[in-house]
């Protein structure tokens, strides 16, 4: 088989897992709930008089669900493929695959398609739901087909991107962060290009954006006019996405054995070819290797033959002679650790976890490249904000009677990407320790749970300082130029800090709750996506079907409660508590209320609810972690006895 045994094994094992059926059933059930909720919103506020009303509902519903599915599958495919490869590196099993008889294509394509298997099953499972929407009218089967073709092509391209970056980078966080930034660049650059009234090689910028942007393609594919414009609006993107997938897979297949294993040498350790300069002794041959004066190496047997015979009576040996003889026999043994160094030892802080996070390259030196990419993204966002503030178009526009500031269009996705990267750093800070078999060692030391939790918390905040301070700097600029008031800038800054602390504690909690890194990363990032994209989608549906945000809270209450139950199962299954249950139910409701208040101008109410609920959820998640680490190391009885 051309794909290889990696994909064959995954295809045989996936149907045996309960998570496979839960994921597939949960996704289709969510689409059905959104469809039923939209229908309740429509019938609760409007009268269905004729077939035209039904057709308009079907068209609007399809044009909401199709881009939502594309956004979800796009990020899920990229993160899933990247995490699957990165976890192999963390567990040091990728080197075993490289030593096997697998060819490069079997390894790369096998891991890629194995990562996309669950996503493909979810995509095909949702096809009947979209077919049912056609029965409302206003949508054709051709629209469904082209929309799924665009989604499948985008998923393959995103998965290829995630696999390429994961095979290239050494650390899990490096791969996940670069994937998130690459997806944002992919979408954001071409969306910005579409707004520029220029031509490149005689082609309008809007047409170039439609060729390469997945969201432009899905909007064109879900529009009723796709029956006539599919050749110019959809097919070019399919060709572009296919070329991107082929190019990325080809590059990875060619370079996979050059990228792996890593050629980096540990600090202070010379390569094996230069072993003659270390002055060590080969423990197998007893040969002294490379002293500084370049004297010829001699074996222990030669050394014993040329030296004077030692006295045979042990009782007659003096103390210095006994020590000298013992050291002579210890040379070349496994416990011979004597070596000279010119480096001064660094002083470790009282909290070694925090010291390691801040003072060492715990996440690799290539994190500087991630910071540079993030600064580049921040520069593009700042340029967009500056152009809006200078032109005077930052105040807002009215959409269905709701005032939405134009300045939120570039800065809101940037804030969301920052939260995703901070959460990914937090969860990989734990999963990397587990995969490297260091978490068990930490748990049997005298390290207290408080030191571990706060060491990881402040360590992640220090590493991700750019991702927290740059958005705050943009908020300060908006306040300085008068786009937002001082009061609202304080609300926005404090709320953003509270949510950042929450996503860090969430990542640490999930990383310690799940034994498998892939599950931990999926649950942690999935929670962040649900709390923001899920609630925002609900708001878009309410505005689209009713024209009033506060008109239909009842139908969405059941949807939010269902999401809260799933959130509690994901967060509190391993550490159930009443506080965590209350936080799980309060989080989606608080997001709904806060977004509603923001759209209606109630900034103080949104700040109080959002900050209060997220602070309570942070405490509810952190408190069980402080006690569970103590119980798992069996130090509770010792503490009581002392």
Buried (B, 14 or more C-beta within 10 A) or exposed (E): EEBBBBBBEBEEEBEEEEEBEEBBEEBBEBBEBBBEBBBBBBEEBEEEEEEEBBBBBBBBBBBBBBBBBBBBBBBBBBBBBBBBBBBBBBBEEBEEBBEEEBEBBBBBBBBBBBBBBBBBBBBEBBEEBBEEBBEBBBBBEBBBBBBBBBBBBBBBBBBBBBBBBBBBBBBBBBBBBBBBBBBBBBBBBBBBBBEEEEEEEEEBBBBBBBBBBBBBBBBBBBBBEBEEEBEEBBBBBBEBBEEBBEEBBBBBBEBBEEBBEEEEEEEEEEEEEEEEEBBBBEEEEBBBBBBEEEEEBEBBEEEEEEEEEEEEEEEEBEEEEEEEBEEBEEBBEEEEEEEEEEEEEEEEEEBBBBBBBBBEEBBBEBBEBBBEBBEEBBEBBBEBBEEBBEEEEBEEEEEEEBEBBBBEBBBEBBBBBBBBBBBBBBBBBBBBBBBEEEBEEBBEEEBBBEBBBBBBBBBBBEBBEBBBEBBBEBBEBBBEBEBBEEEBBBBBBEBBBBBBBBBBBBBBBBBBBBEEBBBBBBBBBBBBBBBBBBBBBBBBBBBBBBBEBEEBBEBBEEBBEBBBEBBBEBBBEBBEBEBBBBBBBBBBBBBBBBBBBBBBEBBEBBBBBBBEBBBBBBEBBBBBBBEBBBEEBEBEEEEEEE
